[in-house]
Amino acid sequence: MVTGIIKNKIDKIWTDIWAGGITNPLTVIEQLTYLMFIRSLDEKELETEEFANLTGEMVDFIFPQTEIGQSMRWSKFRNRDSREIFDLISQRVFPAVKKMKYGKLPDFDNRGELIEIPDREDGEQVQTAFTRYMDSAVFVIPNPQILQKIITGLDDLYEHDISDLDMQGDLYEYMLGKLSTAGQNGQFRTPKHIREMMVELIAPAPEDLICDPACGTAGFLVSAAEYIRRHYENTMTNEQWADFSSKTFTGYDTDQTMLRISAMNLMLHSITNPDIDYKDSVSKQNDVSGKFTAVLANPPFKGSVDTESINDNLKAVTNTKKTELLFLALFLRLLQKGGRCACIVPDGVLFGSSKAHKSIRREIIENHQLKAVISMPSGVFKPYAGVSTAVLVFVKTGAGGTDNVWFYDMKADGFSLDDKRTEVTENNIPDIISRFHNPDGEKDRDRTEQSFFVPKQEIADNDYDLSINKYKKAEYVAVEYPPTSEIMAELDGLYKELGDVMSELGDLLNE
């Protein structure tokens, strides 16, 4: 999480950029992201060099092994004169980053002309998501003094405060909080520990095709990639590694800035050519169907879309303009049979009484397999949003399969549930993961406990209501009180004690 000290340092950098005349918050985020990315490339190169020195293996370097190529590294230019840094970044580093291919930066010739990296596939044009969305990027830091302040500020942050944190995520989360339109656009980043919990629940494997149709900064895709690396790195084949860097991960978004940020984020996690596409996922523009084996998403909760633009096959499942319902229908359409989904929904989806609400719940429960409803406390998305949410986990079958639905009442996620979100010891997430993967141990749990099963028929009889309070039973504990005579005697003693104190106080005042 972003602490107060880190917030103050980011605010200082932000203020310096504003002072330079860049007042659009999204532009500020873009420019900071470019510089964070440039710095991170050098960090990644240092790791590559260390690996090459230790193993003696041949490796692919990011930066050209020439004088100009090495001069583009953050560690080489950060202490130079501010005017030199400005000229180097604006004329060398940024143009090179825009033309980056296959995880490599292009070099420059003796005349200072950029030498583009050739395509690998016999002249066929290969355009990665990164090059596609970086092509229109513009470096707009106005002068050397502002750039020097930003570089100094970022160095201070990386070296003293956030070296071990999910930088690309935690900083975006805080910076997006500065956008006055963030809540309307649904651009609230899902906290990393919640993403990781959802990834653990669906347990992606190297052979999976994973999609987030509202990808934002690509946090879910990054978490899924980290999970696969952690569990399969030593057993993956060359073909699986090739897929991992390309077709394993797909993300859609309607914000060009988010697409650039997600492309950079994935690039830093060795996913050099993911399918990151500009696409309104619930519109007629998106006709993808039955392609993916896993979906991870936190779709927009607010707002509605133009009825005419909504894909007809989504309206056939839930005839509505509400995005949170349309996305559930979309997840089902995107998945192959047997594909699984973990997604976040606002509580209203669980118990809404409209025809559209009931129809999407009925579709998932009757025609597919709803596995779990995990109710989360309202503080999970603070300080950016206070909405109560839940995680749904389901499998697309097309032939039913819901017998019992597992409910879990999450009370703590490892952080305080106020705006400060400080780390605490109470954390239900390990318990959720453990219990979800051990369903036999859940069968005999009473409904007064934190987790329990509910039969499908009971849910159907309740209009497919999925709110946990509909089924959770309160446990009433009888309280035994002492006899009335003892209570009266105790009160009498207290009154006498109070009288003595008042008498002593009166004597003191009369002296």
N, C-alpha and C positions, 0 to 999 in steps of 0.2 A: 504493500500500500504506500501511497505518497504521503510522507509525513509533513509536519508543519515546516520544518527546516527546508525540505525539498521544495515545497510550495513557494516559500519565500524566494528561493533562488530562481525558480522558474518565472515567478512574477517579476523579478528584477530583469531577467532576460527579455521577457515580454514587454516590459516598460521601455527598455532600450530600443526595441524594434518599433514600438509605437512612436517614440520620440523621433525616429527616422522617417516618419510619415506613412508607415504601413499600418492602417487602422482596421482593415478587414480581418476578423479573427481567423477565418479559414486560410487566408493568405499567410498569416503569421504561422499557423500550424504547418502549412506546406513548407515554408522556408526553413523552419526549425527541423522538420523531418528530413529535408535534403541534407542538411548539415549533420544531423545525427547519423544518417545513412553513410555519408562520406567518412565520418569518424569510425563507424562500425566496420566499414570495409577494411580499414587499416588494422583494426583489432583482429578481424578474421584472418588477415594476411600474416600477422604476427604468429597466430596459432598454427597456420599452415607451415610457416618457416620453422617453427619449433618442432613440428611433427617430422618435417623433411630432415632436419638435422639429427633427430633422435633415431630415425629408422633408415635413413639413407635412400628412401624410396623417391621415385620421380613423382612430382605433384604438379597440378595446374595452379599457377599463381594468378591472383586477381590483377595485380599491377604489372605493366610491361617491365621487363628487366633491362631498362635503358635509363639514361640519366633523366630524361623528361618524365618517363613513367614513374620512377621512384620519387621524383620531386612532387608528385601528386598525392603522396601519402600524408595523412594528417600529422603523424609524428615527425615528418620531415619539414613541414611548412609552418606549424603552429607557433613557433617562436620567432619567426621572421618578421620583418617590418610590415606594418599593417597594409601599406600600399602594395607590397609584393604579394602578400596573402590574397588581397582583393583581386589583383590581376590574375594570379595563378588559378584561383577558384572560378572566377567568371570566364576566363579565356581557355583554361585547360581542364580543370577537374569537372566542372559542371557539364560542359559539352561532351566530355568522355563518358560521364555517368549516363547521359541521355542515350548514348550509342552503345551501352554495355550489352554484350551478348554472351550467352553460355557461361555466365559468372565471371567474365573477364572484361577489363577495361581496354579500349583501343589505345594505340600509341600515336604520337605525332611525328611528322618528318622534320627535317632540318629547317624547313621554311615555316614550321609551326602549323602545317596543315594536318588535320586529323586523318589517320589511316583507319578506315572502317574495317571491322573484323569480318572476313568473308563468311558466307553461309556454308554449312557443312554438307548439305544434301544436293551435291552436283548441280549447283546453280539455282536450285529451287529457293524461293524467298521464304525464309523462316523468320517470323516476327513473334517474339515472345510477348507475354502480357506486360512484362516490364518495359520493353522498348515501345510497345503500343501506347501505353499511357504516359510514359515519360517523354514521348516525342513532342507533346504540346507544353511541357513544363517550362517555366521561365524563372530565372534567378533574378530577384528584384531587390535584394539587399542594397540600399542606396549608396553607401559609401564605406571606405576602409575602416573608419572609426567604429561604426555600428557593428560591422562584421567582426572586428577584433574583440569587442565586448561580448558578442555571442559566443565566439570560440573560447574565450577565457571562462565564461559562465558555464558552458557545456563541459569543459575540462574539469572544472571544480565539481560539478555534479557527478560526473562519471568516476572521478578518482576518490571522492570522499563520501559520497552518499548512496549511490545507486548501482554500484558495480555488480552486485549480485541479484538485482531485481529484474523483472520482466520489463525492460526499458521501453521497448516499442509499445507495450500495452499500458503500463502504469502512467507514463507521461501523456499518452493520447487520452486516457481516461480523464486526467485532470484538465488537460487543455480543452477537450471537448466540453467540459463543464463551463467553460468561458463563452461558449456559443449560445447566444440568446435563443437561437432556433433549434438547439439540440433536441429538446424534448419533442418538438413537433416533427422533426425528421426521424426520430427514433435512433439517433446516433449515440446511444449510451452503450459503452463497452461493457460486456459481461465480465465481472471480476474473474481473474485467472483461476482462483480456487473453485469457483462454480463451474467454469468451463472444464477444468480437469476432472471434476466429479462426474460430469455428464459424459465425458470421453471414457472414463473408467466403466461407466454403466453399459456402454455399447461395445467397448473393447475392440477397436478397429485393428485390422490385420493388414499385412502388406498387399494382399490380393483385393482389398476393398477399394471401391470408388466412392470418394467422400465428397459431399456437397454442402455448402452453406449458401442458400439463395438470398441471404441478406447479410453479406459477409463483412461489411464495414471495414475494419482494420485487419481482417482475416484471423482474428484471435482463435476461433474454433479450429480452423485448419492448422494453425501452428500447434495448438495443443494436441490435436490428433497426430500430427507429424512427430512430436516429441514422444508421444505414447508408443508409436510404432518403433521408433529408434530405440527406446528404452527396452522394449520387450523382444525385438526381432533383429536388432542390428547385426548380431553375430551369425544369423542363419539366413539372411536374405540373399537371393541370387542376383547376378548381374542384371538380369531382366527386371527383377523387382525393384532394384535401385534405379534403373532407367525410368520405370513407371513412377517411382516415388518422386523424382524430380520433375515430372510432367503431369501425366494424366490422372494420377491418384487423387489430386485435389482440384476442386472446382468451386468457384465463388462468383456470385452475381451481385451487382449493386447499381444504383442509379446516380451515384455521386462520383464524378471523375476524380475528385480529391481523394476520396476513400479508396478508389481503385488504385491510384498511384501509391498511397500509403500501404495498402495490402500487398501490392506487387513487391515493394521494397522489403516489407516485413517477411514475406515468404522467401525472397531471394537470400536474406540473411540466415534463413534456416535451411539452406541448400536445396530449396525447391525453385529451380531456375526457370521452369517453363510451365507453371500451372495454368489452368483454364480460368483466368479471371476475366470476366466479360461485363460490359455495360449492358444491363438488361433489367427491365421492369418485370420482376419475376411472376407477378400475378396477371400480367396483361397478355393480350393476344400475341405480343411480340415473342413470348416465351412458349414454345411448343415442345420442349424437352419432356420426354415421358419414358418411364421404365428404365432409366439409365444407371442409377446409382444403387449401391448396396448399403450406404449409410448417409444419414442426414443429421447434421448438428446445427442448431440455429436458435437465435433469439430475435425473432422477427419484430418489425415495428408494431407497437401497441396502439398508437394514436392515429387518428385521421382515417379517412376513407378514400377510395379511388373512384374515378369516373366510371359509371356503370357500363358505358359503351366500350371502354377499353379492357374490361375484365374478360379473361378467357372463359369461353362458354362452358368448357368442361369443369371449371371450378364452380361456376354458378349452379351447375347441375347437382353438385354435392351439397353446397350451402349457398343459397341465393341471398347474397348480402354484399354490402360495400365495405364491411369491417375487415381491415387487413389481417387482424389476428385470427379470424376464422378462415379467410381465403388462403392464408399460408398453410394452415393445417391440411386443407384439401390439396394444396400444391405439394406438400411433402409426400402425401400418398401417391400422387401422380408421378413424382420424380423417381420414386423408389422402384427397384425390381421386386418381384415376389421374393419374400424372405429377407428383404432389406429392413433395417431397423432405424429408428429415429429417436433422438432425445432432443426435446425442444422446450423452450420457456414460454409460458402463456400467462396472461394476467388472470387473476382469480375469477373474473367475470365469465371467462370461457368455461369454467368448471360448472357454474350453476345458472348461467343466463337462461331466461325462460322464453326467449324468442324462438321462432320456428327455425331460424338459421343456426342458433346455438345448439338446439336439440338435434338438428339433423346431422351436424358434423360429429357430435359426440356419439350419436347412434351409429353413424358410418364406421367410426373407428372401433367401437365396441362389438357391433354385430358382424361386420364384414371383414374385420382384421383382428389383430390380437393386441389389446391394450394390456401392458404388463405392469405399469407402475404410475402412481400419482404421488409426487413428492411435494408436499406443501412447504413453501419457504417463508420465513418471517419477512415482514414488510421492509425491514431495514437493510436488506441485502444490497439494494441499489442506491442507498444513500451515499453522499448527500445530493445526488443528481435526480433521484426519483424515489418516492415513498410508496409506490404501488405494491400491493401484495401479489405475489406470483407463485407459480408452481412449475415443476418439471414433469412433462409427460414422456413416458417411454413406451413406444409401441412398435409392432412389427407388421409390415404389409404382407397379408396372406391372400386376400381376395376371396377367402373361403371361411372367414370367422376364425375362431380359436381362442377367444376370450372365455376363460372359465372362472377364474378368480383374479381380481385386481388387487395389487399390493399398494397399500397406502402407508405413507410415512409422514409424521408430523415433525419437520425440522424446527427445532427451537433455537439452535445456535450454529453459526458457520465459522467460528474461530475468530470473529471480530465483533466488537461492540455494535449494537444495532442503532446507534445514534449517528449524527452527522460526522463525528470524528472518526468512526470506524477503526478504533485502535485494537490491536491484537489482544485476544483473551484466551483463556485455557479451554473454555467450553466450546466443543466442536463436534457436531453430529455427523460430519461428512464421512470420516472413516467407518462409522457404524452403518451409515446408509449403504456404502459400497459393499461392506461385508455381508450385510443382511440380504441385499438385492441378489448377490451371487450365491446365496445359500437359502433358497426358497423353502426347502424342507424344514428348516428350523423355524420358519414363520407360521407354519400351518396351525399350530395350537395356541397362538398368541391371543390374549383377550383384547377386546376393543378398548379397554381402558389403557392399554400400553401404547408406546410411541409408534409402533408399526403393527399392521394386521392385514389380513386378507378379507375381501368382501366378494361374495358370489356375484356373478354377472346378472343373474335373474333379479337379485335384490336391487341392483343399480338400475336395471331396466324398469322395474316397478316404481322407481323414484324418478321417472322422466330422465333417466341417464344422468342424474346429478352426480358430479364427481368431487364435490366439496367434502373435505375430510370430516368436517363437523356434522355432516349429515349422518355419518356412521359411527363416529367416535362416541364412546360412552363415558360420561363423567363418573368418577369414582368418589362416592360420598363416604367420608369417614366419620363415624359417630364420635362426638366429643363428650366426654364425661365431665360434669361439673360437680364441685363439692356441694354438700347440703346447704340449703338456704340459711340455716342457722349459723354455719361457719362463715358464709359470705357476710352476713349482717354483723357478726362479731368482729371480722376483719375491718369492715367499714367503720364500725364504732371506734376501734383502736386508732384508725387513721384520723378520724375526726378529733379525737382527744389529742393526738400528736400535733395536729394542725392548730388546735386551740392553744396548746402550750407555746408553740412557736410564735403565734400572733400576740400572745400575752407578753413574751419576752421582747418582741419588736416594739410593742407599745411602751414598755418600760424604758427602752433605750431612747425612744423619741421624746419621752417626758423628762429625761434627765437634763 
